[in-house]
Amino acid sequence: MPGITREEVAHLARLARLELKGEELDHFAGQLDDIIGAVARVSEVADQDVPPTSHPLPLTNVMRVDEVRPSLTPEQALSGAPAQEQRRFKVPQILGED
């Protein structure tokens, strides 16, 4: 399998809007070639007998039950807030949106 060329790395860098120096192109070409080789070895190992999995261990729902428990009233929660509006915390606008 031919290795990743310097020109291919430069092309990927342009697509990602990265500015790379010459020595970085050579360095990343070697690293990307190693990564692609490792992925190729994994795909050689994968067999038709092995079902695809998303997790190495069988999992069921690991979340706790959603149950109502005693908590603060809205008034208690907002009692220490520096600003509130319509029974909610009021915070400064950060995105410049209306």
Long-range contacts (C-beta under 8 A, 24 or more apart in sequence): 1-36, 1-37, 1-40, 3-29, 3-30, 3-33, 4-29, 4-32, 4-33, 4-36, 5-29
